[in-house]
Amino acid sequence: MTEFLAPFLNLFPEAMRDVVLILIQSLIVILPLTGAVAYLTLAERKVIGYMQVRIGPNRVGPRGAFQPLADMVKLVFKEIIVPSQANKFIFFASPIIILMAALVSWVVVPFDDGWVIADINAGLLYVLALGAAGVYGVILAGWASNSKYALLGGMRSAAHKIAYELAMGFALVGVLMASQSLNLQEIVRGQDGGIFNWYWLPLLPMFLVYFISGVAETNRAPFDIAEGESEIVAGFHVEYSGMGFAMFMLAEYASMILISALTAIMFLGGWLSPFQGTFLESAFAWIPGILWMFAKISILLFLFLWFRATFPRYRYDQIMRLGWKVFIPLTILWIVVEGVAVYFKLGPWFA
Amino acid sequence: MSFIKLLFFIFSSIAVLSAFRMVTTRNSVHAALYLVLTFFSTALVWLLLEAEFLGIVLLLVYVGAVMVLFLFVVMMLDVNAAPLREGFIRFLPVGATVAAVMIIEMSLVLGPKLFGLDVYPAPAAKAADYSNTAELGGVLYTVYVYPFEIAAVILLVAMVAAIMLTLRRRPGVKYQDAAAQARVRREDCIRMVSMPSEKRAGATNEGEGA
């Protein structure tokens, strides 16, 4: 994959080549990701607009196509206001923490067979651990702002992230049992053989729990109680303006895309074609795997937007109940069911 | 000095410094954050030791769960640090003595005589496809299965006990029953009354009063 870079890399001294290569690979992932985030905000406003029989943004560029650029320019040039008595260091560090946590997980995401920056064995655990680190950005932003609403948002976020992280972890245990590997590439290869071999079918409850917990983890509607504009103004980022706010938004959308990518990898066959094993397989064989991956990510992202347009926000106690009393018991039950299936080597999945 | 050695010195000095700052800082939220930094750099040191499973689990359990709860509590409590610092000078000799004894003991046990490179030669690096996780699982569920299960049961008992401590029924406290709320049907809340429409007394125009 990286052979074509060899002439460029030879310009550098031997010891630096690995570092330069990793930097280039990171840029190859991060730059398109930032673009995707920008246009996801436009897509969100357009999709929700059409669902609510509005047009959505349509002033900047043809059909509003340059709206994200206008938003970006506005956010960059806005004044940054620091609340009095705020803890300055943490106030400025927390958007950076949350953005870093949203970006570093991409290092293990395979876009196609072998197209991954770090092919590490414990990829699944790595993703889970760094997803957990993101919650610090929210809690610290809430605390450092020295504002009641922000603190309430941070507290809510801490409590509900803990709950949904457990459900997510249990869902991942199910994937681990089915694929017998923590390596994300191995997990995709384990689903080889058509749409019914993907893990969404044997792990259907876990698929649903994982995706819904992912929506909760990224603070998206209907689980956006950390922001809750009707109750606590804007929650944890109420005191942020300009670039600080932009970084929170960037992190939120980047982690939405990440959750969609992980769901696609673990339950929807990653880069594999959905027509494998059917008569259409050869007809669609020319499509590269990365496009299938992007198509799956886009469908899941559309679901995020759809949820936001459709569902009213959950009440706080209902979120807690759903997380602790419904999702966690459901995943534990399904781990037992799956254990039985693995023992009897059921179907094409556990053979 | 190889690159890995350099990384080791960076991570371990960050770990030691942040542990020191955690004890000395006055702000309790800062102390919790320094502890997070300590865990983080320790996990990185473990990664350098090729213990990637343990390193990531350290992040997952301590940084991801335990410290979040710690921060939660520390932010909610308004701890006044001043009374905690009273008598610092008075307890200093005792503390210093305990610290000195511990340092001497640890240097006796962990010195180069017992743990030097000639006693424990550096293990050969494992191949890239060597799975730390699978090896740990294999050992835990075969050789050490009884200690492992006993530890799990003890944790379960602790969990049940902790839940029991919070379960106290106080009379007069109203709870919301979410299941009952979700089960509610239209017929329970609304009574449809069929009434004949009536004309307003003295109405002259049909359709007025709408």
Interface residues (C-beta under 8 A of the other chain):
Chain A: A15 N87 I90 I120 N121 A122 L125 Y126 L128 A129 L130 G131 A132 A133 V135 Y136 I139 L140 W143 L151 G154 M155 A158 A159 K161 I162 E165 G169 L182 D317 Q318 R321
Chain B: F3 V29 L33 V36 E52 F53 I56 V57 L59 L60 V63 G64 A65 V68 L69 L71 F72 M75 M76 D129 S131 N132 T133 Q176 A178
